[in-house]
Amino acid sequence: ASEVSETEIIATTQFEAPDARRAFPCFDDPAKKATFAISLEVDNALLALSNMPVTSEKPSDAEGKRIVEFAETPLMSTYLVAFIVGKLEYIGARAPSGVDVRVYTTPGRSEQGRFALDVAVRALEFYAEYFGIEYKLPKMDLVAIPDFATGAMENYGLITFRESALLVDDANSGAATRQWVSMVVTHEIAHQWFGNLVTMQSWKHLWLNEGFAVWMECHCTANLFPEFEMWTQFVNDNVSPALALDSLETTHPIEVDVTHPKDVDEIFDDISYCKGASIVRMVVNMLGDTAFRDGMREYLQRHAFGNAATEDLWSALASVSGVDVGSTMRSWTALPGYPLVTISTQRESDSQTLTIKQERFFADGRTPDTSSLWHIPLRIVAIGDGGVETVFDGIVSDACTTVTAPLDRVILANPNCASLVRVAYAEDLRNQIQSALARGALVNALDRSGVVSDVFATAQAGRGGVSLRDVLQTVDSLRDHERSRVVWRDAADQIGDLDAVFAGHDVYPLFERWVRHLLVPVRDAVGWEPEPDESHETKLLRGTVLSLLGVYGDETTVAEATRRFESGKIDPNLRSAVYRTVAAHGGRSAYKKLQELHEKATLNEEKVRCLRVLGVSGDPALMREALQYAVSPKVRRQDSDYVIQGVASCPHAGGHVLAWEFLRDNFDDLAKKYQSGFLLGRLIRVTLASFASEAAADEFAAFFATKRTEGAKQTIKQVVEDVRTRGRFVVLVVCGRERASADIARHKGRSAVSLPARSPLPSPATQRLSSHSHDVRLVLLESSFSRWAQRDLEAGAAWLRE
């Protein structure tokens, strides 16, 4: 809508993956490259854009129209062809290389593209130098589309974005938005080389596009904005979601055969993106920055304007580095899952022998197939008063390996979370790490984050003898000295899962009080008001901690959030935390105010902030209103799922049931509205994320079996598995083995909407605390959790009482 509330239409293409064939006859396959000479007949009042610059414009035979012709493209795949027609304006700059760079927006918003324009010009030059190859087109356009299915699309020379991924407003955008825009812009520009110039041979090798673009976005953004500390955040953003999804039975290898065009949507997931990027990071660590860069240059020069497969990449890297990369990395791309590395020790008089074992890690703790072995780049260090000593740095390829290490040192495997593994330690080694964490002896934030994450994951999987009490003590040790956001982001995830364990137990109020006790020192350290020249990380940490305290009802936090909300003067870095806190506690008045803010906002970033929290009130009437509002003309189609996810995150008030009923009763209309299997899968995942029972899983599986869900079938399998096995775990922990078995049998066949009040459903915090875009939850089976059911919950409860 324009300033005078007139509706305007923008026509834009999105051909990835198999949709160019819907626009023009073609061999619609990545390997069938061609040149394209495009001409468009458009209204005289409208702007026309395509991959290449305009070469001519002439009147059409049709009144009021003209023919716009564009220069012929270089060789490129069909999915990268694009054209846009509409009323747009732009700002532009010429890069030092002579490339014309422009940011296009709807009228009146072009200045909000200034930040992205600066990032694009700098990224263009960075990549040309890094890859040793100049950008091949004479222009690069970045276009903000008001309603766009994906986050962004790397069309050659005509990159499209959601507005929230491209536009920055100096008065209303926070530090997180500037970082996000930088990451998305650098990601899409990386594709102009890694994906467009050299394209994957087939969709089987999608990770060559997406995994490398994710790694390059981090590398480029880290160089453009060192203050963002991108490599520290890489673990939260990529390693953690990869570990989560890849721990499921229903995961898939990085290289996966695609037999039907509709199935391509299924592999645009955390395996292709996050696991792919994590493996690239492993290769860089193995070869070193210079050899890796030179290998990238060799790869691009060999295959420019052509196609390549994974083996072509390994070959180029090996030719430059002299390292047989393929022999090490082939297991990581061909096998599903990843290894659990277990470490035990045998102490002798003057040293100790570490035994290192590997096996596939399953979140449900099932016995793995021992035939799956990885070539694991692994480093092990010994930490003592004299510093850090490396005791092993090499490739672990056997099921069992031994290493000699010094005595009286803290043994830490996989420092910096460098490899995509989980680590479980024998009790004596684990106790040493716990002690080091508590006294602040682990100076690297990524090491602390890895310890917190691995302790919880191995406890949930019933591996390594880790108990619930161990988990609580590990998180509690962060209270007095931890000020790293990367660690607190991991801790927030663990707190959310612990919430599900203690919900319904008589110590739950103590758990809530413990969370507040845990976080208040951090809040007091960072405060509400930003300090001059404070770090980017502190800005992000403040919002994370205040959101947590608001969710858990800290009175001081709720009161201050309410005061700021009513004043209307809220720092953009705090708006998400304030809005969420007020929405959860402010009733109808807050709901109406947030709805009003959404409708008045012209910046999509602000609209999304409001929509994310609109459904979290816990009031059934307001949640029903929010669901209807989500599909009203007031909300863009791309944003509807934010509201539905908010409602589903309130199981304490039946919000998950309301969201499911809404999805079930309107599924055909919603599927038609979303069309894309990717979008439909995302909607299903966020709607069902708070269920945890056999009955619910059965109901969902039966329902979706009757529906057409092309492009989302694998996602549905993962969601159903998640609901079923998470329910078994929570029942076991809360009720104990005997009662759990009876409850599981009794609930078989019961409607998901009639589960008892104390059914094992994650509390609102499980969903509200997650600012991450990824919704995968660890799944856990009955057979693995008898110890937790019979002993660990009470031990954890006793610890809380202490």
Secondary structure, 3 states (H helix, E strand, C coil): CCCCCCCCCCEECCCCCCCHHHCCCCCCCCCCCECCCCEEEEECCCEEEECCCEEEEEECCCCCEEEEEECCCCCECHHHCCEEEECCEEEEEECCCCCEEEEEECCCCHHHHHHHHHHHHHHHHHHHHHHCCCCCCCEEEEEEECCCCCCEECCCCEEEEEHHHCCCCCCCCCHHHHHHHHHHHHHHHHHCCECCCEEECCHHHHHHHHHHHHHHHHHHHHHHCHHHCHHHHHHHHHHHHHHHHCCCCCCCCCCCCCCCHHHHHHHCCCHHHHHHHHHHHHHHHHHCHHHHHHHHHHHHHHHCCCEECHHHHHHHHHHHHCCCHHHHHHHHHHCCCCEEEEEEEEECCCCEEEEEEEEECCCCCCCCCCCCCCCEEEEEEEEECCEEEEEEEEEECCCEEEEEECCCCEEEECHHHCCCCEEEECHHHHHHHHHHHHCCCCCCHHHHHHHHHHHHHHHHCCCCCCCHHHHHHHHHCCCCCCCCHHHHHHHHHHHHHHHHHHCCCCCHHHHHHHHHHHHHHHHHHHCCCCCCCCCHHHHHHHHHHHHHHHHCCCHHHHHHHHHHHHHCCCCCCCHHHHHHHHHHHCHHHHHHHHHHHHHHCCCHHHHHHHHHHHCCCCCHHHHHHHHHHHCCCCCCHHHHHHHHHHHHCCHHHCHHHHHHHHHHHCHHHHHHHHCCHHHHHHHHHHHHCCCCCHHHHHHHHHHHHCCCCCCCHHHHHHHHHHHHHHHHHHHHHHHCHHHHHHHHHHHCCCCHHHCCCCCCCCCHHHHHCCCCCCCCCCCCCHHHCHHHHHHHHHHHHHHHHC
